[in-house]
Structure formats: C-alpha cells, structure tokens
Amino acid sequence: MKQLVKKRIMGLWHQDSKGVSLGGLILLNVMLKAKALMQDGIVGGICFICNDFEEAGDYIAEMPKKDCEQSNILSTLLSFNEINTCYKVQSINVIEKIMQDDTELEFFPPLYLIKPETSSQNIYESTMFLQQFFMEHQYIPYFKMKPEAVRGAIEIFDKYVAPSLPVVVHLKNNPSQANCSNARFKEWEKFIRMRIDTDDIKFILIGNEEVDKRIAELPNVIVTKYLGTTLAQELALVETAYAFMGMSSGPCNAAICSNIPYVIYKNPGHHTEAMDLELGDKECFNFASPHQKLLRIFETSDNLSANFNNILSNCSREAWNSRVSFAFQGFRC
C-alpha cells in the first residue's frame, strides 16, 4: 500500500520588495504552522526570493547551514521550532514553474500577496491571516523556539532571576527612526524603580539597543546584552517569561503569537491606517487572551504601573509555573 505523503508548506519571503525583518519572520512562521494545520501538511522551511542569487536556474537551492550561521537573522530563524532549512531562488517565475510541476509542495503566502505589482499590504507585518484563522478555529498555533534556545533561557532564569518572577522587556531605541515606537526611558525608569521594594520581580531587558544607564544599573534589572545572549535565547526568554512588556517592534511578535501576558505600546501616530485595519477600535487582537494588550498610546509611569498591576492581580505564579512546566521539566537536571 502506498504511504500517504503529507504536503509540504514552504514559506516565501520576497527579499527584493520587503526587507527581511525579525518580526515578519516570526509572523510568517506562525502563519505557516496555521496553513499546515489547515492542509494537514507540514512546514517545509522558508525560501528567500532574491534577484542577486548567482546560481540562476529553474530550481530552489538549499542554503548551506554554515552560510546561515554567519547571518544573525538566519541562524535565529533556524532556531524557530519547525524551521529546519532555508532556501534561495532567483525569481517568482521559478516558483510559478515549480508550482505547476510539484503537487506535493505548496507555497505561502500566495504569490499575488508578495508581488510588488499586485500586493496592497505587507503580508509579513499583518496578523489578518491569523485573525481569520482564529475566527474559523478559535485558536492559533503559538510561536515556539527549539529546545536548545529554551535551555539557554532557563539557564538564565536559574542563574540571574530565581526565585523572582521574570518579566521580559524590550525598549526600542532607534534614534534614526523618529516618530516611531521608541521607548520613553524616563517613564520606564520611574516605573521600574518603583518596583524595587514592592515586587518579587526581575525585569530582563532584551535587544541590542543602547540602554539608559539609569535603568541598566537598577538592582531589579538584568540586561541580556551584557550577558552575551543570542537573539534565539532572547526570543526563548519571551516565550517562557511570566510576562512581556515593551514597545511595538520585532521581538514583541514573539509575545503576540503566544499565551503569555503582555502589554505593548505603540506610538499612536505610527502606522495609523494599518493599525486601524488590524485592531479597529480595540486594544487587542481577536486571538488575544484577556491579559494581552497592544495600546496605541504613549507610555507613562502611571499607565505602565496600572497595566502591570492588572497582570499581577490576575496572573499567578502558579499559572506561570504551569505554563512553562514542560520546558522546565525537560531541560532541568
């Protein structure tokens, strides 16, 4: 009897029309998992369409692992659960030809959504596919990192955080991007300072941005940049944290596509039309749990405290222990 072969769902990233971004790759990974569930298939890696691919031809080429390891973004991508291989192809035309010849391989997103002449939005920055999936299935698959990255996160918890609760924070700080969602460091410093003696909390600051010294030197703050952590480990920290707080940026998508409590702030004047499409007049995605908020307001120490207090009041240590128990049991010795 012939064995049934599951269809492979391969992600497409059109490198010429959209720059590669961490947040976009996280969303694409979760969308691929959702698409595979819909098709009873498996995730088949991610293929980058790039015209500067030297080996022209009607085929998809696997990218050598050693080449991927030299790229921070690609090595991190290979640490995503279910992403085991990266590919390159010269053009969309090659993809179209392969689609005609290989019925056991399906590509996502659909080509019309990534062709510059037919795409009206950046699919890699949108949750609309996941929101539609949620409307039909009442859940979404969560973003997960591979066990090696999770192990690194747990080692950081054990060494620097325990017995406190870990709250992962990403404070976007890109001076070249004016009017974007850069952190208001003075407000964050006031908020975190107020928590020194009142909560059994450690704030773990992730990212490679410069961190205000007034925050970095607080006794309840850990800066992963100073520990030499990898980007993959930082995403695993988000996945296994008690809660996430921070700005709208690439790493926050790891929280958005998870079941951890979070409060994310976005400049109300940034991407206004896109955010209206994504959220309407709400402050959460349709697949969000009750303690997951994306707020289109500027952060202040007062609203930071109010939103964090809401998480503390409704999300217990026991609930966090239960949520990450598998990871802890799997990697603690």
C-alpha positions, 0 to 999 in steps of 0.5 A, spaced: 500 500 500 502 506 498 504 511 504 500 517 504 505 523 503 503 529 507 504 536 503 509 540 504 508 548 506 514 552 504 514 559 506 516 565 501 519 571 503 520 576 497 527 579 499 527 584 493 520 588 495 520 587 503 526 587 507 527 581 511 525 583 518 525 579 525 518 580 526 515 578 519 519 572 520 516 570 526 509 572 523 510 568 517 512 562 521 506 562 525 502 563 519 505 557 516 504 552 522 496 555 521 496 553 513 499 546 515 494 545 520 489 547 515 492 542 509 494 537 514 501 538 511 507 540 514 512 546 514 517 545 509 522 551 511 522 558 508 525 560 501 528 567 500 526 570 493 532 574 491 534 577 484 542 577 486 542 569 487 548 567 482 546 560 481 540 562 476 536 556 474 529 553 474 530 550 481 530 552 489 537 551 492 538 549 499 542 554 503 548 551 506 547 551 514 554 554 515 552 560 510 546 561 515 550 561 521 554 567 519 547 571 518 544 573 525 537 573 522 538 566 519 541 562 524 535 565 529 530 563 524 533 556 524 532 556 531 524 557 530 521 550 532 519 547 525 524 551 521 529 546 519 532 549 512 532 555 508 532 556 501 534 561 495 531 562 488 532 567 483 525 569 481 517 568 482 517 565 475 521 559 478 516 558 483 510 559 478 514 553 474 515 549 480 508 550 482 505 547 476 510 541 476 510 539 484 503 537 487 506 535 493 509 542 495 505 548 496 507 555 497 505 561 502 503 566 502 500 566 495 504 569 490 499 575 488 500 577 496 508 578 495 508 581 488 510 588 488 505 589 482 499 586 485 500 586 493 496 592 497 499 590 504 505 587 507 503 580 508 509 579 513 507 585 518 499 583 518 496 578 523 489 578 518 491 571 516 491 569 523 485 573 525 481 569 520 484 563 522 482 564 529 475 566 527 474 559 523 478 555 529 478 559 535 485 558 536 492 559 533 498 555 533 503 559 538 510 561 536 515 556 539 523 556 539 527 549 539 529 546 545 536 548 545 534 556 545 529 554 551 535 551 555 539 557 554 533 561 557 532 557 563 539 557 564 538 564 565 532 564 569 536 559 574 542 563 574 540 571 574 532 571 576 530 565 581 526 565 585 523 572 582 518 572 577 521 574 570 518 579 566 521 580 559 522 587 556 524 590 550 525 598 549 526 600 542 531 605 541 532 607 534 534 614 534 534 614 526 527 612 526 523 618 529 516 618 530 516 611 531 515 606 537 521 608 541 521 607 548 520 613 553 526 611 558 524 616 563 517 613 564 520 606 564 525 608 569 520 611 574 516 605 573 521 600 574 524 603 580 518 603 583 518 596 583 524 595 587 521 594 594 514 592 592 515 586 587 518 579 587 520 581 580 526 581 575 525 585 569 530 582 563 531 587 558 532 584 551 535 587 544 541 590 542 539 597 543 543 602 547 540 602 554 539 608 559 544 607 564 539 609 569 535 603 568 541 598 566 544 599 573 537 598 577 538 592 582 531 589 579 534 589 572 538 584 568 540 586 561 541 580 556 546 584 552 551 584 557 550 577 558 552 575 551 545 572 549 543 570 542 537 573 539 534 565 539 535 565 547 532 572 547 526 570 543 526 563 548 526 568 554 519 571 551 516 565 550 517 562 557 517 569 561 511 570 566 510 576 562 512 581 556 512 588 556 515 593 551 514 597 545 511 595 538 517 592 534 520 585 532 521 581 538 514 583 541 511 578 535 514 573 539 509 575 545 503 576 540 503 569 537 503 566 544 499 565 551 503 569 555 501 576 558 503 582 555 502 589 554 505 593 548 505 600 546 505 603 540 506 610 538 499 612 536 501 616 530 505 610 527 502 606 522 495 609 523 491 606 517 494 599 518 493 599 525 486 601 524 485 595 519 488 590 524 485 592 531 479 597 529 477 600 535 480 595 540 486 594 544 487 587 542 487 582 537 481 577 536 486 571 538 488 575 544 487 572 551 484 577 556 491 579 559 494 581 552 494 588 550 497 592 544 495 600 546 496 605 541 498 610 546 504 613 549 507 610 555 507 613 562 509 611 569 502 611 571 499 607 565 505 602 565 504 601 573 496 600 572 497 595 566 502 591 570 498 591 576 492 588 572 497 582 570 499 581 577 492 581 580 490 576 575 496 572 573 499 567 578 505 564 579 502 558 579 499 559 572 506 561 570 509 555 573 504 551 569 505 554 563 512 553 562 512 546 566 514 542 560 520 546 558 522 546 565 521 539 566 525 537 560 531 541 560 532 541 568 537 536 571 
